[in-house]
């Protein structure tokens, strides 16, 4: 048996680097968008997620590990036979690719030591790391007092119903502690609560259609509003000087196109507006004021989403532990005479979701609308001074030399639903490599041309390898 050293990890990674890259390329080639609306027996999130899960489990078997399939909701690859378990948690589903990629989203490539493809960083890259971590420990006969369980879900991007079902209905095994590999290093000790809902509000007689967005947890970069009762020339004149919008003819109607910048709902920008739905709504307010058209749905959105921090809805909450509340207008469509607007809220750990709901319902009622489709994920918190956090922080510092502290964030991970799930990497907050060859608006996890730095990815492997050894020892001491 061997003790783990940084030199041992480096040598093993150098030997297996190309194999790991090829493995991830194969995973990313699967278009595994979670689609509960396409559910089938043993495939609750559609055929594409089923195929991706089948492939990942088959790879686990090919590597010689035990596998478990939990009715297509999630699966596991397992190494060891100890009673105590440590989990590594990743998700196989991805956000929809959207339009405007420079590269093909599901024909991944390596460019300048970066991989480009939907899901390479969020979150198939960490899934492949988990598989190879199991292989690393087995190949080197590293002694463990814990079984290692790689857990892979299929609906993280759409509300995490996969592991909720796994725990509450299927009563699947829950490790003593799990590393949720879906954020940035070092340790995330607190995550805001999640509040998903939809506003149903009157569109206004002159809004024929309003379309934008694919999922509520992404900032939409394009919104299209079809408008009746005005010529393109008059609309252009009314909107002269209004930024980031253009007018085009659309048969007997006109179309207003608003151009924003894609991003993750949990990390909105201060200052300049980037959400295309809000930019379109701002333009509709100007158009209504200057022409008298009935575009009232735009006024509601413009006023209520004046910032992405809840100011327009009287929910601008903040606490020292987890920071500001954020709200994203993610998807909009016209249903009958109403606009259906999907929203994503990340609220501070110390705030009350019932208070938020009451204020949203009040705002909807004042606009002769209603709040529908409410879903709540409660916040996550772990004591940043706990022995488990200390073990992970020690491994991170040993590999990187970085002395950063544990942090909180608005992004939601499986830590919200898996007991004792600690969010830990793989993103490097300090010293990370950026894809300089990508134009602005490309390269982010939920954006166009999603990229992964291979160098950072392999650094994460080293951190995880050492962290698992230290975590196993810390659990021994806590017994």
MARNUDREN-311582 format. One record per residue (C-alpha): x, y, z. Coordinates in steps of 0.1 Angstrom, whole numbers. Layout:
<nodes>
> X;Y;Z
> X;Y;Z
...
</nodes>
This chain:
<nodes>
> X;Y;Z
> 0;0;0
> 11;36;-8
> 7;69;9
> -4;97;-13
> 22;124;-22
> 20;153;-46
> 48;137;-67
> 28;104;-69
> -3;123;-81
> 17;143;-107
> 33;112;-122
> 0;93;-124
> -18;123;-140
> 10;127;-165
> 6;91;-175
> -32;93;-178
> -38;129;-190
> -47;121;-226
> -69;92;-215
> -88;115;-191
> -92;141;-219
> -106;115;-243
> -130;103;-217
> -143;138;-211
> -147;144;-248
> -169;113;-250
> -191;125;-221
> -195;160;-235
> -207;145;-269
> -239;135;-252
> -266;163;-254
> -280;155;-219
> -305;184;-213
> -328;173;-185
> -364;171;-198
> -390;159;-173
> -416;167;-199
> -401;138;-220
> -402;113;-191
> -405;76;-199
> -401;44;-177
> -367;44;-162
> -359;77;-179
> -376;104;-157
> -356;132;-175
> -358;120;-211
> -340;97;-234
> -309;119;-237
> -302;119;-199
> -309;82;-198
> -283;76;-225
> -258;97;-207
> -263;79;-174
> -260;46;-192
> -227;56;-207
> -213;69;-174
> -223;37;-156
> -209;15;-184
> -176;34;-181
> -176;27;-144
> -181;-10;-151
> -154;-9;-178
> -130;4;-151
> -139;-25;-129
> -161;-8;-103
> -195;-17;-90
> -224;5;-103
> -259;12;-92
> -288;27;-112
> -316;44;-93
> -344;42;-118
> -327;68;-141
> -329;95;-115
> -292;91;-107
> -265;65;-105
> -234;56;-87
> -199;41;-93
> -185;25;-61
> -150;15;-50
> -143;-3;-17
> -162;-24;8
> -160;-4;40
> -192;4;59
> -185;42;61
> -187;60;28
> -174;93;13
> -193;106;-17
> -182;125;-48
> -212;142;-63
> -216;155;-99
> -244;160;-124
> -247;147;-159
> -274;171;-171
> -266;203;-189
> -283;236;-196
> -297;240;-232
> -270;251;-256
> -288;281;-271
> -278;297;-304
> -247;316;-314
> -219;291;-306
> -186;295;-325
> -180;258;-320
> -204;228;-321
> -217;223;-285
> -218;185;-287
> -188;180;-309
> -162;190;-282
> -127;201;-292
> -95;210;-274
> -82;245;-283
> -51;261;-267
> -53;236;-237
> -90;244;-233
> -119;221;-240
> -150;236;-256
> -184;220;-254
> -216;221;-235
> -211;205;-200
> -173;202;-201
> -170;224;-170
> -206;222;-156
> -205;194;-147
> -192;165;-167
> -156;175;-161
> -159;169;-124
> -178;137;-131
> -149;123;-151
> -125;135;-123
> -145;114;-98
> -142;83;-120
> -105;87;-123
> -100;95;-86
> -115;60;-79
> -90;46;-104
> -61;65;-90
> -67;52;-55
> -72;16;-67
> -42;16;-90
> -19;29;-62
> -35;7;-35
> -41;37;-12
> -54;26;22
> -89;39;29
> -112;34;58
> -141;46;37
> -158;33;6
> -158;59;-22
> -191;65;-40
> -193;86;-71
> -229;99;-73
> -242;113;-106
> -275;130;-110
> -297;139;-140
> -316;170;-130
> -294;194;-111
> -300;222;-136
> -338;219;-133
> -343;219;-96
> -325;189;-82
> -356;167;-81
> -333;137;-90
> -315;135;-56
> -346;146;-37
> -364;115;-52
> -333;94;-44
> -333;104;-8
> -370;108;0
> -386;81;-21
> -359;56;-31
> -340;59;2
> -307;55;-15
> -274;52;5
> -262;86;18
> -224;88;26
> -211;100;59
> -199;131;40
> -200;140;3
> -179;164;-18
> -202;182;-42
> -180;190;-71
> -199;219;-86
> -186;253;-75
> -152;269;-68
> -124;261;-44
> -119;263;-15
> -149;253;6
> -183;268;1
> -198;268;36
> -231;285;29
> -254;286;-1
> -284;308;-5
> -319;293;-6
> -335;289;-40
> -370;303;-48
> -384;294;-83
> -417;307;-95
> -435;323;-124
> -454;355;-128
> -486;354;-149
> -493;391;-158
> -514;408;-185
> -494;413;-216
> -512;443;-231
> -533;444;-262
> -504;452;-286
> -480;425;-275
> -485;397;-299
> -456;376;-286
> -427;379;-262
> -401;352;-263
> -367;348;-245
> -347;324;-225
> -343;286;-223
> -340;280;-185
> -348;302;-155
> -313;299;-140
> -296;315;-170
> -295;352;-180
> -311;354;-215
> -290;372;-241
> -318;378;-267
> -355;387;-263
> -379;391;-292
> -412;410;-288
> -438;410;-316
> -459;442;-315
> -491;452;-334
> -505;487;-342
> -473;505;-353
> -450;507;-382
> -413;499;-380
> -405;535;-390
> -426;550;-361
> -412;524;-337
> -376;533;-346
> -383;570;-342
> -399;564;-308
> -369;543;-296
> -341;565;-310
> -313;565;-284
> -326;534;-265
> -296;511;-262
> -293;475;-272
> -326;472;-292
> -334;471;-328
> -367;470;-348
> -375;448;-377
> -406;442;-398
> -425;409;-392
> -454;407;-417
> -482;429;-405
> -464;434;-372
> -430;446;-361
> -404;429;-339
> -384;444;-312
> -351;426;-306
> -332;433;-273
> -296;421;-270
> -281;413;-236
> -253;391;-223
> -257;355;-212
> -246;343;-178
> -255;324;-147
> -285;336;-127
> -266;334;-94
> -240;359;-105
> -257;391;-119
> -237;422;-127
> -239;454;-107
> -245;485;-129
> -251;478;-166
> -282;457;-174
> -274;425;-192
> -308;406;-191
> -324;408;-225
> -359;404;-211
> -355;435;-189
> -338;454;-217
> -368;446;-239
> -392;456;-212
> -374;489;-207
> -379;496;-244
> -415;487;-243
> -421;513;-215
> -406;540;-237
> -426;528;-267
> -458;529;-247
> -452;563;-233
> -445;578;-267
> -471;560;-288
> -500;551;-265
> -498;514;-274
> -509;490;-247
> -477;472;-237
> -484;470;-200
> -466;437;-194
> -433;455;-202
> -440;481;-176
> -444;454;-149
> -411;438;-158
> -392;471;-162
> -404;483;-128
> -402;451;-108
> -368;440;-122
> -351;474;-121
> -321;457;-105
> -313;419;-102
> -313;423;-64
> -350;426;-57
> -353;463;-53
> -384;466;-74
> -402;438;-55
> -392;450;-19
> -371;419;-14
> -337;435;-15
> -324;413;14
> -288;407;25
> -269;391;53
> -232;389;63
> -231;352;59
> -243;348;23
> -246;383;7
> -273;398;-14
> -305;383;-27
> -305;379;-65
> -334;376;-89
> -333;366;-126
> -360;368;-152
> -351;337;-171
> -378;326;-195
> -408;345;-210
> -436;335;-233
> -471;347;-241
> -499;324;-230
> -533;336;-241
> -535;372;-230
> -509;368;-203
> -471;368;-201
> -456;338;-184
> -423;349;-168
> -401;322;-151
> -380;337;-123
> -350;324;-103
> -343;339;-68
> -313;331;-46
> -321;343;-11
> -298;348;19
> -294;320;45
> -311;340;73
> -341;351;52
> -377;338;51
> -390;322;19
> -426;328;31
> -420;366;33
> -405;365;-2
> -435;347;-15
> -460;371;1
> -443;401;-15
> -442;385;-49
> -479;376;-47
> -486;412;-37
> -468;425;-67
> -485;401;-90
> -519;410;-76
> -513;447;-81
> -507;440;-118
> -539;419;-121
> -518;388;-123
> -508;359;-101
> -477;340;-89
> -476;304;-99
> -454;273;-100
> -436;281;-67
> -407;258;-58
> -384;263;-28
> -349;249;-20
> -338;257;15
> -304;272;22
> -272;252;30
> -248;259;59
> -219;240;75
> -197;253;103
> -166;267;86
> -146;256;116
> -156;219;115
> -129;192;112
> -142;182;78
> -139;217;64
> -104;221;80
> -93;189;62
> -104;201;29
> -89;236;34
> -56;220;43
> -55;199;11
> -64;229;-10
> -36;250;5
> -11;222;2
> -16;220;-35
> -21;256;-44
> -4;276;-17
> -34;298;-16
> -46;310;18
> -82;319;9
> -109;314;34
> -141;294;31
> -169;313;13
> -206;316;7
> -224;319;-27
> -257;322;-44
> -252;293;-67
> -272;263;-57
> -257;228;-57
> -266;194;-44
> -254;205;-10
> -290;218;-6
> -305;183;-9
> -278;157;0
> -272;155;38
> -236;164;47
> -228;175;12
> -200;200;12
> -194;220;-20
> -157;219;-28
> -143;229;-62
> -134;223;-90
> -131;259;-101
> -100;277;-91
> -108;311;-78
> -71;321;-76
> -47;314;-104
> -72;301;-129
> -67;302;-166
> -90;321;-189
> -98;314;-226
> -84;346;-240
> -93;334;-275
> -130;336;-267
> -149;368;-276
> -169;386;-249
> -200;367;-239
> -185;333;-247
> -169;307;-225
> -189;307;-193
> -205;276;-178
> -241;285;-188
> -231;307;-218
> -221;301;-254
> -190;281;-261
> -186;267;-226
> -149;261;-219
> -128;242;-194
> -91;248;-187
> -75;214;-188
> -46;227;-166
> -70;238;-139
> -90;206;-143
> -59;185;-136
> -50;208;-106
> -84;201;-92
> -77;164;-95
> -46;168;-74
> -66;188;-47
> -94;162;-46
> -69;133;-43
> -52;148;-13
> -85;161;2
> -101;126;1
> -71;112;20
> -72;140;46
> -110;137;49
> -108;100;55
> -84;106;83
> -105;134;98
> -135;111;99
> -114;85;117
> -106;111;144
> -142;121;147
> -155;86;154
</nodes>
